[in-house]
Amino acid sequence: MSGHLDEDIARVAWNDAGLAPVIVQQHDTGEVLMLAWMDAEALRRTLTGARAVYWSRSRGEYWRKGDTSGHTQQVVAASVDCDGDTILLQVDQHGAACHTGTRTCFDGRALTVRGGD
Amino acid sequence: MSGHLDEDIARVAWNDAGLAPVIVQQHDTGEVLMLAWMDAEALRRTLTGARAVYWSRSRGEYWRKGDTSGHTQQVVAASVDCDGDTILLQVDQHGAACHTGTRTCFDGRALTVRGGD
């Protein structure tokens, strides 16, 4: 199991800061909840624990989603993209994903699409 | 219209390289197709044209999705997240989103979720 976990973590192409962006999606509805960041240790904790763990770039610390807010994310599935530099995490979000209290971090924040040729 | 467009673009908190990550989602099924990057000009072209335009970090050029592959992305909706540093773009994807030929860039690239406490 341990070797396999290391292989999974080694599939991620971490950026110069040792991080990768994580797209967090509600597993059943498909809602995009938020974008967060992980390093290798955050991914290890996420794949081996029941809940999503991120790296906070602003606070410089690990952050298990919901420890403060109670709005936990149960991990359902994870994958990497074709060039390995992005993680997609499918979760079951309890309550609001956004610290502002909205369900997703994108709610009510639309840009106007004007269309064209 | 022009002033409004500038206001929309000014809502994005571009990173030190002048870029923001863009989560690209199929508008009706909720599939996460890919992650790409935009600068202000790519966002301007995307919000005023009919098709998604990104900034290619590897090639250092604008890239209107589908010009080479034919696998275009019609822009349906766009939004920013709570701190403005991520864009969510909802599109109608024609054909494969991934250059490898899979529908999304995450297809068949699962990491093993082990669960735990």
gemmi code that builds the backbone of each chain (N, CA, C; Angstrom):
import gemmi

chains = {
    "A": [
        ("MET", (0.835, -1.206, 0.000), (0.000, 0.000, 0.000), (0.869, 1.254, 0.000)),
        ("SER", (1.941, 1.207, 0.822), (2.782, 2.391, 0.943), (3.475, 2.722, -0.375)),
        ("GLY", (4.003, 1.675, -1.027), (4.660, 1.894, -2.308), (3.710, 2.465, -3.328)),
        ("HIS", (2.512, 1.929, -3.365), (1.505, 2.385, -4.292), (1.139, 3.853, -4.042)),
        ("LEU", (1.042, 4.216, -2.772), (0.744, 5.604, -2.419), (1.848, 6.524, -2.912)),
        ("ASP", (3.100, 6.113, -2.699), (4.221, 6.924, -3.183), (4.168, 7.083, -4.700)),
        ("GLU", (3.790, 6.006, -5.386), (3.680, 6.088, -6.848), (2.605, 7.082, -7.268)),
        ("ASP", (1.472, 7.070, -6.563), (0.407, 8.019, -6.871), (0.906, 9.456, -6.680)),
        ("ILE", (1.588, 9.689, -5.574), (2.055, 11.049, -5.280), (3.107, 11.485, -6.299)),
        ("ALA", (3.909, 10.527, -6.755), (4.966, 10.833, -7.735), (4.399, 11.140, -9.118)),
        ("ARG", (3.116, 10.848, -9.329), (2.509, 11.159, -10.626), (2.197, 12.636, -10.786)),
        ("VAL", (2.230, 13.377, -9.691), (1.915, 14.802, -9.763), (3.171, 15.600, -10.114)),
        ("ALA", (3.049, 16.481, -11.092), (4.146, 17.374, -11.493), (4.004, 18.662, -10.689)),
        ("TRP", (4.615, 18.696, -9.507), (4.513, 19.866, -8.623), (5.198, 21.065, -9.268)),
        ("ASN", (4.675, 22.254, -9.001), (5.289, 23.459, -9.578), (6.561, 23.846, -8.812)),
        ("ASP", (7.150, 24.969, -9.171), (8.435, 25.363, -8.566), (8.333, 25.549, -7.057)),
        ("ALA", (7.116, 25.829, -6.575), (6.910, 25.989, -5.133), (6.527, 24.665, -4.471)),
        ("GLY", (6.529, 23.580, -5.247), (6.168, 22.275, -4.692), (4.675, 22.089, -4.526)),
        ("LEU", (3.882, 22.851, -5.265), (2.421, 22.827, -5.118), (1.745, 22.470, -6.436)),
        ("ALA", (0.489, 22.044, -6.325), (-0.347, 21.845, -7.506), (-1.750, 22.370, -7.189)),
        ("PRO", (-2.415, 22.995, -8.175), (-3.796, 23.420, -7.964), (-4.737, 22.222, -7.902)),
        ("VAL", (-5.738, 22.331, -7.053), (-6.713, 21.260, -6.858), (-8.109, 21.813, -7.148)),
        ("ILE", (-8.750, 21.260, -8.148), (-10.132, 21.610, -8.445), (-11.009, 20.730, -7.562)),
        ("VAL", (-11.863, 21.356, -6.761), (-12.685, 20.598, -5.820), (-14.135, 20.624, -6.304)),
        ("GLN", (-14.673, 19.427, -6.504), (-15.985, 19.275, -7.125), (-16.893, 18.424, -6.246)),
        ("GLN", (-18.140, 18.825, -6.114), (-19.130, 17.988, -5.439), (-19.364, 16.741, -6.295)),
        ("HIS", (-19.187, 15.566, -5.705), (-19.083, 14.339, -6.504), (-20.355, 13.986, -7.253)),
        ("ASP", (-21.519, 14.316, -6.692), (-22.767, 13.863, -7.326), (-23.435, 14.927, -8.198)),
        ("THR", (-23.365, 16.177, -7.807), (-24.023, 17.231, -8.588), (-23.112, 17.806, -9.661)),
        ("GLY", (-21.784, 17.631, -9.500), (-20.845, 18.204, -10.452), (-20.494, 19.659, -10.182)),
        ("GLU", (-21.105, 20.270, -9.162), (-20.756, 21.666, -8.824), (-19.257, 21.811, -8.597)),
        ("VAL", (-18.648, 22.832, -9.177), (-17.269, 23.185, -8.824), (-17.335, 24.053, -7.576)),
        ("LEU", (-16.737, 23.562, -6.492), (-16.870, 24.219, -5.191), (-15.811, 25.292, -4.973)),
        ("MET", (-14.569, 24.996, -5.336), (-13.449, 25.893, -5.020), (-12.192, 25.396, -5.720)),
        ("LEU", (-11.180, 26.254, -5.721), (-9.836, 25.830, -6.102), (-8.945, 25.982, -4.883)),
        ("ALA", (-8.145, 24.962, -4.595), (-7.214, 25.027, -3.473), (-5.858, 24.506, -3.956)),
        ("TRP", (-4.890, 24.406, -3.044), (-3.550, 23.970, -3.408), (-3.105, 22.851, -2.475)),
        ("MET", (-2.340, 21.925, -3.003), (-1.738, 20.864, -2.195), (-0.250, 20.780, -2.489)),
        ("ASP", (0.498, 20.344, -1.471), (1.841, 19.835, -1.709), (1.764, 18.308, -1.546)),
        ("ALA", (2.903, 17.630, -1.634), (2.890, 16.165, -1.596), (2.323, 15.648, -0.277)),
        ("GLU", (2.643, 16.318, 0.820), (2.167, 15.861, 2.123), (0.651, 16.065, 2.261)),
        ("ALA", (0.135, 17.165, 1.762), (-1.318, 17.382, 1.794), (-2.034, 16.312, 0.973)),
        ("LEU", (-1.463, 15.951, -0.183), (-2.079, 14.899, -0.991), (-2.018, 13.561, -0.264)),
        ("ARG", (-0.878, 13.279, 0.380), (-0.755, 12.039, 1.140), (-1.839, 11.967, 2.229)),
        ("ARG", (-2.012, 13.057, 2.961), (-3.023, 13.060, 4.023), (-4.432, 12.917, 3.454)),
        ("THR", (-4.650, 13.540, 2.289), (-5.979, 13.477, 1.668), (-6.307, 12.073, 1.177)),
        ("LEU", (-5.316, 11.395, 0.591), (-5.556, 10.055, 0.037), (-5.631, 8.982, 1.117)),
        ("THR", (-5.082, 9.275, 2.294), (-5.063, 8.259, 3.356), (-6.041, 8.571, 4.487)),
        ("GLY", (-6.525, 9.822, 4.562), (-7.529, 10.177, 5.557), (-8.888, 10.180, 4.901)),
        ("ALA", (-9.883, 10.563, 5.633), (-11.227, 10.598, 5.061), (-11.583, 11.982, 4.542)),
        ("ARG", (-10.808, 12.985, 4.943), (-11.164, 14.369, 4.622), (-10.058, 15.097, 3.868)),
        ("ALA", (-10.467, 16.094, 3.079), (-9.527, 16.848, 2.248), (-8.624, 17.735, 3.098)),
        ("VAL", (-7.310, 17.672, 2.783), (-6.298, 18.503, 3.438), (-5.572, 19.306, 2.362)),
        ("TYR", (-5.468, 20.620, 2.563), (-4.812, 21.505, 1.598), (-3.621, 22.196, 2.240)),
        ("TRP", (-2.858, 22.879, 1.376), (-1.800, 23.760, 1.849), (-2.295, 25.191, 1.674)),
        ("SER", (-2.320, 25.944, 2.752), (-2.729, 27.345, 2.672), (-1.527, 28.198, 2.291)),
        ("ARG", (-1.586, 28.787, 1.089), (-0.476, 29.638, 0.651), (-0.405, 30.923, 1.469)),
        ("SER", (-1.549, 31.428, 1.912), (-1.543, 32.694, 2.667), (-1.075, 32.491, 4.108)),
        ("ARG", (-1.455, 31.365, 4.706), (-1.078, 31.133, 6.103), (0.181, 30.277, 6.245)),
        ("GLY", (0.590, 29.615, 5.139), (1.785, 28.779, 5.208), (1.624, 27.577, 6.127)),
        ("GLU", (0.447, 26.940, 6.051), (0.226, 25.779, 6.915), (-0.775, 24.818, 6.279)),
        ("TYR", (-0.776, 23.572, 6.789), (-1.776, 22.620, 6.335), (-3.120, 23.004, 6.912)),
        ("TRP", (-4.148, 22.622, 6.176), (-5.476, 23.090, 6.495), (-6.433, 21.949, 6.136)),
        ("ARG", (-6.958, 21.288, 7.181), (-7.948, 20.246, 6.922), (-9.304, 20.923, 6.892)),
        ("LYS", (-9.884, 20.913, 5.711), (-11.127, 21.649, 5.461), (-12.197, 21.268, 6.475)),
        ("GLY", (-12.748, 22.267, 7.153), (-13.845, 22.048, 8.084), (-13.427, 22.009, 9.541)),
        ("ASP", (-12.121, 21.973, 9.834), (-11.699, 21.911, 11.236), (-12.184, 23.133, 12.015)),
        ("THR", (-12.197, 24.281, 11.365), (-12.683, 25.496, 12.024), (-14.170, 25.711, 11.771)),
        ("SER", (-14.579, 25.558, 10.521), (-15.952, 25.911, 10.118), (-16.955, 24.796, 10.357)),
        ("GLY", (-16.463, 23.552, 10.450), (-17.366, 22.408, 10.478), (-17.822, 21.980, 9.093)),
        ("HIS", (-17.430, 22.743, 8.074), (-17.867, 22.443, 6.707), (-16.872, 21.507, 6.034)),
        ("THR", (-16.924, 20.252, 6.460), (-15.941, 19.258, 6.033), (-16.158, 18.792, 4.605)),
        ("GLN", (-15.105, 18.213, 4.053), (-15.170, 17.599, 2.725), (-14.726, 16.153, 2.840)),
        ("GLN", (-15.661, 15.229, 2.652), (-15.336, 13.803, 2.612), (-14.806, 13.472, 1.222)),
        ("VAL", (-13.674, 12.823, 1.176), (-13.036, 12.524, -0.108), (-13.703, 11.326, -0.771)),
        ("VAL", (-14.108, 11.492, -2.004), (-14.768, 10.413, -2.755), (-13.845, 9.864, -3.841)),
        ("ALA", (-13.187, 10.736, -4.588), (-12.319, 10.294, -5.683), (-11.309, 11.379, -5.999)),
        ("ALA", (-10.191, 10.980, -6.598), (-9.144, 11.926, -6.977), (-8.511, 11.483, -8.277)),
        ("SER", (-8.054, 12.446, -9.065), (-7.335, 12.108, -10.291), (-6.406, 13.260, -10.650)),
        ("VAL", (-5.484, 12.965, -11.563), (-4.592, 14.009, -12.077), (-4.903, 14.212, -13.553)),
        ("ASP", (-4.458, 15.351, -14.086), (-4.743, 15.595, -15.498), (-3.620, 15.037, -16.381)),
        ("CYS", (-3.751, 15.246, -17.688), (-2.894, 14.590, -18.676), (-1.418, 14.908, -18.488)),
        ("ASP", (-1.094, 16.112, -18.060), (0.318, 16.429, -17.826), (0.674, 16.443, -16.345)),
        ("GLY", (-0.253, 15.996, -15.515), (0.054, 15.730, -14.112), (0.146, 16.948, -13.212)),
        ("ASP", (-0.129, 18.139, -13.738), (0.103, 19.321, -12.911), (-1.152, 19.893, -12.255)),
        ("THR", (-2.271, 19.192, -12.394), (-3.522, 19.616, -11.764), (-4.211, 18.391, -11.172)),
        ("ILE", (-4.791, 18.570, -9.990), (-5.521, 17.497, -9.317), (-7.007, 17.831, -9.344)),
        ("LEU", (-7.828, 16.826, -9.610), (-9.281, 16.961, -9.485), (-9.710, 16.120, -8.293)),
        ("LEU", (-10.342, 16.764, -7.327), (-10.771, 16.069, -6.116), (-12.291, 16.116, -6.046)),
        ("GLN", (-12.902, 14.945, -5.980), (-14.356, 14.871, -5.868), (-14.706, 14.542, -4.426)),
        ("VAL", (-15.565, 15.354, -3.845), (-15.833, 15.289, -2.405), (-17.334, 15.310, -2.158)),
        ("ASP", (-17.670, 15.015, -0.894), (-19.021, 15.297, -0.425), (-18.900, 16.470, 0.555)),
        ("GLN", (-19.348, 17.628, 0.101), (-19.216, 18.870, 0.863), (-20.365, 19.006, 1.856)),
        ("HIS", (-20.011, 19.177, 3.113), (-21.028, 19.447, 4.133), (-21.129, 20.952, 4.331)),
        ("GLY", (-22.312, 21.501, 4.089), (-22.513, 22.942, 4.258), (-21.837, 23.736, 3.164)),
        ("ALA", (-21.441, 24.946, 3.507), (-20.864, 25.881, 2.547), (-19.407, 25.533, 2.291)),
        ("ALA", (-19.014, 25.509, 1.016), (-17.593, 25.323, 0.708), (-16.826, 26.625, 0.910)),
        ("CYS", (-17.507, 27.754, 0.726), (-16.827, 29.057, 0.737), (-16.840, 29.668, 2.137)),
        ("HIS", (-15.728, 30.304, 2.491), (-15.647, 30.948, 3.811), (-16.600, 32.138, 3.921)),
        ("THR", (-17.123, 32.599, 2.781), (-18.097, 33.703, 2.811), (-19.506, 33.197, 3.108)),
        ("GLY", (-19.675, 31.872, 3.139), (-20.974, 31.304, 3.475), (-21.783, 30.834, 2.279)),
        ("THR", (-21.277, 31.074, 1.072), (-21.991, 30.583, -0.105), (-21.614, 29.114, -0.346)),
        ("ARG", (-22.481, 28.414, -1.042), (-22.251, 26.989, -1.285), (-20.924, 26.758, -2.008)),
        ("THR", (-20.695, 27.488, -3.090), (-19.415, 27.395, -3.791), (-18.743, 28.766, -3.752)),
        ("CYS", (-17.453, 28.778, -4.042), (-16.714, 30.050, -4.038), (-17.045, 30.909, -5.252)),
        ("PHE", (-17.815, 30.369, -6.193), (-18.129, 31.083, -7.431), (-19.554, 31.626, -7.439)),
        ("ASP", (-20.355, 31.284, -6.451), (-21.763, 31.682, -6.436), (-21.906, 33.204, -6.417)),
        ("GLY", (-22.741, 33.718, -7.316), (-23.052, 35.149, -7.322), (-21.917, 36.028, -7.789)),
        ("ARG", (-20.935, 35.441, -8.471), (-19.765, 36.208, -8.884), (-19.540, 36.064, -10.395)),
        ("ALA", (-20.621, 36.225, -11.157), (-20.565, 36.022, -12.606), (-19.890, 37.188, -13.320)),
        ("LEU", (-19.179, 36.867, -14.376), (-18.683, 37.850, -15.333), (-19.649, 37.833, -16.521)),
        ("THR", (-19.796, 38.972, -17.173), (-20.741, 39.050, -18.286), (-20.117, 38.501, -19.561)),
        ("VAL", (-20.752, 37.477, -20.112), (-20.315, 36.919, -21.394), (-21.064, 37.656, -22.492)),
        ("ARG", (-20.311, 38.319, -23.367), (-20.931, 39.145, -24.396), (-21.134, 38.406, -25.716)),
        ("GLY", (-20.476, 37.252, -25.869), (-20.591, 36.509, -27.128), (-19.883, 37.254, -28.231)),
        ("GLY", (-20.150, 36.894, -29.458), (-19.488, 37.560, -30.581), (-19.247, 36.559, -31.682)),
        ("ASP", (-18.248, 36.860, -32.484), (-18.038, 36.021, -33.668), (-17.323, 34.720, -33.338)),
    ],
    "B": [
        ("MET", (-20.622, 49.373, -22.555), (-20.173, 47.979, -22.661), (-18.676, 47.877, -22.366)),
        ("SER", (-17.889, 48.783, -22.950), (-16.443, 48.710, -22.793), (-16.038, 48.914, -21.343)),
        ("GLY", (-16.655, 49.918, -20.700), (-16.347, 50.172, -19.301), (-16.688, 48.973, -18.441)),
        ("HIS", (-17.821, 48.377, -18.689), (-18.273, 47.223, -17.945), (-17.299, 46.055, -18.123)),
        ("LEU", (-16.840, 45.872, -19.341), (-15.879, 44.797, -19.610), (-14.597, 45.025, -18.824)),
        ("ASP", (-14.121, 46.261, -18.818), (-12.914, 46.570, -18.049), (-13.130, 46.285, -16.565)),
        ("GLU", (-14.317, 46.597, -16.078), (-14.616, 46.320, -14.667), (-14.586, 44.819, -14.387)),
        ("ASP", (-15.145, 44.034, -15.296), (-15.119, 42.582, -15.119), (-13.673, 42.081, -15.066)),
        ("ILE", (-12.861, 42.560, -15.984), (-11.469, 42.093, -16.046), (-10.703, 42.533, -14.802)),
        ("ALA", (-11.045, 43.708, -14.277), (-10.366, 44.227, -13.080), (-10.752, 43.461, -11.820)),
        ("ARG", (-11.791, 42.651, -11.904), (-12.180, 41.856, -10.732), (-11.255, 40.664, -10.501)),
        ("VAL", (-10.457, 40.328, -11.499), (-9.564, 39.176, -11.349), (-8.261, 39.614, -10.679)),
        ("ALA", (-7.865, 38.858, -9.665), (-6.595, 39.092, -8.966), (-5.523, 38.253, -9.657)),
        ("TRP", (-4.887, 38.823, -10.676), (-3.876, 38.092, -11.452), (-2.663, 37.794, -10.581)),
        ("ASN", (-2.019, 36.672, -10.821), (-0.831, 36.322, -10.023), (0.382, 37.141, -10.482)),
        ("ASP", (1.551, 36.852, -9.905), (2.746, 37.648, -10.200), (3.126, 37.604, -11.674)),
        ("ALA", (2.710, 36.537, -12.363), (2.992, 36.410, -13.792), (1.874, 37.009, -14.641)),
        ("GLY", (0.872, 37.634, -13.982), (-0.240, 38.226, -14.719), (-1.253, 37.208, -15.202)),
        ("LEU", (-1.278, 36.046, -14.567), (-2.152, 34.958, -15.009), (-3.112, 34.530, -13.897)),
        ("ALA", (-4.170, 33.837, -14.287), (-5.076, 33.204, -13.330), (-5.452, 31.825, -13.870)),
        ("PRO", (-5.577, 30.819, -12.979), (-6.031, 29.507, -13.429), (-7.519, 29.548, -13.794)),
        ("VAL", (-7.864, 28.790, -14.813), (-9.241, 28.737, -15.304), (-9.718, 27.288, -15.247)),
        ("ILE", (-10.730, 27.045, -14.447), (-11.362, 25.728, -14.407), (-12.390, 25.699, -15.530)),
        ("VAL", (-12.271, 24.724, -16.418), (-13.163, 24.660, -17.576), (-14.116, 23.484, -17.392)),
        ("GLN", (-15.404, 23.805, -17.414), (-16.448, 22.827, -17.094), (-17.476, 22.755, -18.217)),
        ("GLN", (-17.888, 21.542, -18.551), (-19.001, 21.377, -19.489), (-20.279, 21.900, -18.828)),
        ("HIS", (-20.944, 22.851, -19.466), (-22.002, 23.613, -18.793), (-23.197, 22.785, -18.359)),
        ("ASP", (-23.524, 21.724, -19.104), (-24.757, 20.996, -18.779), (-24.515, 19.726, -17.965)),
        ("THR", (-23.440, 19.035, -18.211), (-23.189, 17.789, -17.473), (-22.396, 18.022, -16.191)),
        ("GLY", (-21.692, 19.162, -16.099), (-20.874, 19.442, -14.923), (-19.490, 18.813, -14.972)),
        ("GLU", (-19.186, 18.065, -16.030), (-17.833, 17.487, -16.157), (-16.766, 18.570, -16.078)),
        ("VAL", (-15.713, 18.324, -15.293), (-14.545, 19.206, -15.325), (-13.664, 18.736, -16.475)),
        ("LEU", (-13.476, 19.600, -17.440), (-12.788, 19.210, -18.672), (-11.276, 19.372, -18.573)),
        ("MET", (-10.823, 20.485, -17.993), (-9.391, 20.814, -17.994), (-9.152, 22.014, -17.109)),
        ("LEU", (-7.879, 22.271, -16.824), (-7.458, 23.530, -16.222), (-6.565, 24.232, -17.226)),
        ("ALA", (-6.802, 25.525, -17.429), (-5.968, 26.308, -18.341), (-5.644, 27.634, -17.651)),
        ("TRP", (-4.952, 28.513, -18.348), (-4.552, 29.796, -17.769), (-4.951, 30.929, -18.700)),
        ("MET", (-5.311, 32.056, -18.112), (-5.606, 33.269, -18.881), (-4.830, 34.444, -18.306)),
        ("ASP", (-4.502, 35.393, -19.180), (-4.131, 36.728, -18.728), (-5.316, 37.651, -19.051)),
        ("ALA", (-5.170, 38.930, -18.793), (-6.295, 39.849, -18.982), (-6.778, 39.862, -20.431)),
        ("GLU", (-5.832, 39.801, -21.371), (-6.215, 39.853, -22.781), (-6.954, 38.575, -23.198)),
        ("ALA", (-6.521, 37.424, -22.705), (-7.226, 36.173, -23.019), (-8.647, 36.223, -22.464)),
        ("LEU", (-8.810, 36.779, -21.257), (-10.156, 36.893, -20.691), (-11.005, 37.853, -21.518)),
        ("ARG", (-10.395, 38.972, -21.937), (-11.128, 39.925, -22.786), (-11.616, 39.251, -24.068)),
        ("ARG", (-10.738, 38.492, -24.693), (-11.128, 37.812, -25.941), (-12.215, 36.758, -25.680)),
        ("THR", (-12.111, 36.087, -24.540), (-13.084, 35.040, -24.211), (-14.463, 35.629, -23.931)),
        ("LEU", (-14.495, 36.768, -23.219), (-15.786, 37.368, -22.857), (-16.435, 38.101, -24.032)),
        ("THR", (-15.642, 38.450, -25.040), (-16.204, 39.204, -26.165), (-16.329, 38.364, -27.431)),
        ("GLY", (-15.638, 37.205, -27.472), (-15.777, 36.307, -28.615), (-16.730, 35.200, -28.253)),
        ("ALA", (-16.902, 34.254, -29.127), (-17.804, 33.143, -28.830), (-17.057, 31.950, -28.259)),
        ("ARG", (-15.729, 31.959, -28.387), (-14.943, 30.776, -28.031), (-13.866, 31.094, -27.010)),
        ("ALA", (-13.501, 30.069, -26.221), (-12.517, 30.234, -25.151), (-11.118, 30.460, -25.715)),
        ("VAL", (-10.436, 31.465, -25.148), (-9.054, 31.796, -25.509), (-8.207, 31.753, -24.240)),
        ("TYR", (-7.100, 31.024, -24.291), (-6.212, 30.881, -23.140), (-4.830, 31.419, -23.461)),
        ("TRP", (-4.015, 31.494, -22.393), (-2.603, 31.805, -22.558), (-1.828, 30.503, -22.350)),
        ("SER", (-1.049, 30.111, -23.333), (-0.237, 28.904, -23.204), (1.073, 29.264, -22.510)),
        ("ARG", (1.258, 28.724, -21.301), (2.493, 29.011, -20.565), (3.686, 28.329, -21.220)),
        ("SER", (3.470, 27.168, -21.842), (4.598, 26.444, -22.455), (5.009, 27.080, -23.785)),
        ("ARG", (4.031, 27.553, -24.545), (4.359, 28.120, -25.856), (4.497, 29.645, -25.816)),
        ("GLY", (4.012, 30.266, -24.728), (4.094, 31.724, -24.627), (3.269, 32.445, -25.668)),
        ("GLU", (2.049, 31.931, -25.906), (1.194, 32.582, -26.907), (-0.276, 32.348, -26.593)),
        ("TYR", (-1.137, 33.185, -27.179), (-2.571, 32.966, -27.034), (-2.961, 31.737, -27.832)),
        ("TRP", (-4.036, 31.135, -27.362), (-4.409, 29.833, -27.894), (-5.938, 29.785, -27.840)),
        ("ARG", (-6.560, 29.910, -29.016), (-8.015, 29.772, -29.078), (-8.325, 28.299, -29.262)),
        ("LYS", (-8.936, 27.734, -28.213), (-9.156, 26.287, -28.154), (-9.894, 25.804, -29.401)),
        ("GLY", (-9.320, 24.817, -30.063), (-9.972, 24.205, -31.212), (-9.456, 24.686, -32.561)),
        ("ASP", (-8.628, 25.752, -32.581), (-8.147, 26.257, -33.866), (-7.342, 25.192, -34.613)),
        ("THR", (-6.595, 24.383, -33.873), (-5.820, 23.309, -34.504), (-6.604, 21.997, -34.543)),
        ("SER", (-7.233, 21.661, -33.410), (-7.865, 20.345, -33.271), (-9.292, 20.291, -33.803)),
        ("GLY", (-9.927, 21.473, -33.913), (-11.356, 21.499, -34.232), (-12.235, 21.280, -33.018)),
        ("HIS", (-11.627, 21.003, -31.877), (-12.387, 20.722, -30.655), (-12.634, 22.017, -29.885)),
        ("THR", (-13.544, 22.811, -30.421), (-13.794, 24.157, -29.912), (-14.573, 24.143, -28.601)),
        ("GLN", (-14.489, 25.256, -27.909), (-15.263, 25.469, -26.682), (-16.091, 26.738, -26.844)),
        ("GLN", (-17.406, 26.578, -26.942), (-18.312, 27.725, -26.984), (-18.531, 28.209, -25.560)),
        ("VAL", (-18.351, 29.483, -25.335), (-18.444, 30.040, -23.991), (-19.910, 30.229, -23.597)),
        ("VAL", (-20.278, 29.667, -22.454), (-21.653, 29.774, -21.957), (-21.731, 30.724, -20.765)),
        ("ALA", (-20.818, 30.618, -19.817), (-20.853, 31.458, -18.620), (-19.459, 31.516, -18.015)),
        ("ALA", (-19.224, 32.581, -17.237), (-17.930, 32.751, -16.572), (-18.158, 33.391, -15.218)),
        ("SER", (-17.291, 33.060, -14.266), (-17.359, 33.706, -12.958), (-15.983, 33.666, -12.317)),
        ("VAL", (-15.824, 34.461, -11.268), (-14.584, 34.442, -10.483), (-14.917, 33.928, -9.098)),
        ("ASP", (-13.877, 33.500, -8.365), (-14.148, 32.998, -7.019), (-14.073, 34.128, -5.989)),
        ("CYS", (-14.253, 33.769, -4.733), (-14.437, 34.755, -3.660), (-13.256, 35.704, -3.508)),
        ("ASP", (-12.042, 35.231, -3.753), (-10.901, 36.144, -3.664), (-10.377, 36.544, -5.036)),
        ("GLY", (-11.119, 36.204, -6.068), (-10.862, 36.739, -7.404), (-9.684, 36.132, -8.144)),
        ("ASP", (-9.040, 35.115, -7.569), (-7.820, 34.627, -8.219), (-8.012, 33.367, -9.054)),
        ("THR", (-9.255, 32.931, -9.210), (-9.562, 31.763, -10.041), (-10.797, 32.062, -10.874)),
        ("ILE", (-10.782, 31.607, -12.114), (-11.908, 31.790, -13.028), (-12.558, 30.432, -13.280)),
        ("LEU", (-13.884, 30.414, -13.265), (-14.634, 29.222, -13.674), (-15.303, 29.541, -15.004)),
        ("LEU", (-15.004, 28.732, -16.016), (-15.555, 28.959, -17.340), (-16.425, 27.771, -17.714)),
        ("GLN", (-17.677, 28.038, -17.997), (-18.590, 26.979, -18.420), (-18.771, 27.067, -19.923)),
        ("VAL", (-18.553, 25.940, -20.580), (-18.478, 25.913, -22.039), (-19.321, 24.776, -22.590)),
        ("ASP", (-19.497, 24.829, -23.914), (-20.004, 23.651, -24.621), (-18.832, 23.094, -25.430)),
        ("GLN", (-18.308, 21.977, -24.968), (-17.119, 21.365, -25.569), (-17.505, 20.500, -26.759)),
        ("HIS", (-16.908, 20.776, -27.900), (-17.126, 19.928, -29.071), (-15.980, 18.917, -29.146)),
        ("GLY", (-16.321, 17.639, -29.079), (-15.308, 16.588, -29.149), (-14.502, 16.501, -27.880)),
        ("ALA", (-13.252, 16.075, -28.014), (-12.376, 15.840, -26.874), (-11.809, 17.157, -26.360)),
        ("ALA", (-11.848, 17.346, -25.039), (-11.192, 18.523, -24.470), (-9.688, 18.309, -24.393)),
        ("CYS", (-9.270, 17.054, -24.242), (-7.851, 16.765, -23.986), (-7.112, 16.497, -25.295)),
        ("HIS", (-5.879, 16.990, -25.370), (-5.063, 16.775, -26.572), (-4.703, 15.306, -26.757)),
        ("THR", (-4.896, 14.482, -25.694), (-4.628, 13.049, -25.822), (-5.813, 12.311, -26.440)),
        ("GLY", (-6.926, 13.021, -26.629), (-8.085, 12.415, -27.271), (-9.180, 11.978, -26.320)),
        ("THR", (-8.932, 12.092, -25.011), (-9.983, 11.746, -24.050), (-10.928, 12.939, -23.886)),
        ("ARG", (-12.137, 12.650, -23.444), (-13.144, 13.702, -23.304), (-12.667, 14.798, -22.357)),
        ("THR", (-12.174, 14.411, -21.182), (-11.605, 15.382, -20.252), (-10.136, 15.039, -20.032)),
        ("CYS", (-9.409, 15.998, -19.484), (-7.977, 15.765, -19.210), (-7.767, 14.850, -18.011)),
        ("PHE", (-8.824, 14.502, -17.301), (-8.717, 13.690, -16.095), (-9.168, 12.248, -16.317)),
        ("ASP", (-9.727, 11.955, -17.470), (-10.261, 10.612, -17.736), (-9.181, 9.542, -17.645)),
        ("GLY", (-9.454, 8.500, -16.876), (-8.552, 7.354, -16.805), (-7.277, 7.628, -16.036)),
        ("ARG", (-7.273, 8.677, -15.224), (-6.053, 9.066, -14.499), (-6.332, 9.184, -13.006)),
        ("ALA", (-7.016, 8.172, -12.466), (-7.429, 8.201, -11.059), (-6.265, 7.916, -10.120)),
        ("LEU", (-6.293, 8.558, -8.966), (-5.429, 8.234, -7.830), (-6.270, 7.393, -6.883)),
        ("THR", (-5.608, 6.501, -6.150), (-6.348, 5.620, -5.260), (-6.646, 6.320, -3.925)),
        ("VAL", (-7.935, 6.433, -3.622), (-8.360, 6.995, -2.344), (-8.472, 5.849, -1.338)),
        ("ARG", (-7.676, 5.920, -0.269), (-7.617, 4.824, 0.690), (-8.575, 5.015, 1.862)),
        ("GLY", (-9.112, 6.218, 2.014), (-9.996, 6.483, 3.148), (-9.218, 6.458, 4.444)),
        ("GLY", (-9.899, 6.349, 5.549), (-9.199, 6.363, 6.841), (-10.079, 6.991, 7.887)),
        ("ASP", (-9.422, 7.584, 8.877), (-10.199, 8.099, 9.999), (-10.890, 9.416, 9.685)),
    ],
}
model = gemmi.Model(1)
for chain_id, residues in chains.items():
    chain = gemmi.Chain(chain_id)
    for i, (resn, *xyz) in enumerate(residues, 1):
        res = gemmi.Residue()
        res.name, res.seqid = resn, gemmi.SeqId(i, " ")
        for name, pos in zip(("N", "CA", "C"), xyz):
            atom = gemmi.Atom()
            atom.name, atom.element = name, gemmi.Element(name[0])
            atom.pos, atom.b_iso = gemmi.Position(*pos), 0.0
            res.add_atom(atom)
        chain.add_residue(res)
    model.add_chain(chain)
structure = gemmi.Structure()
structure.add_model(model)
structure.setup_entities()
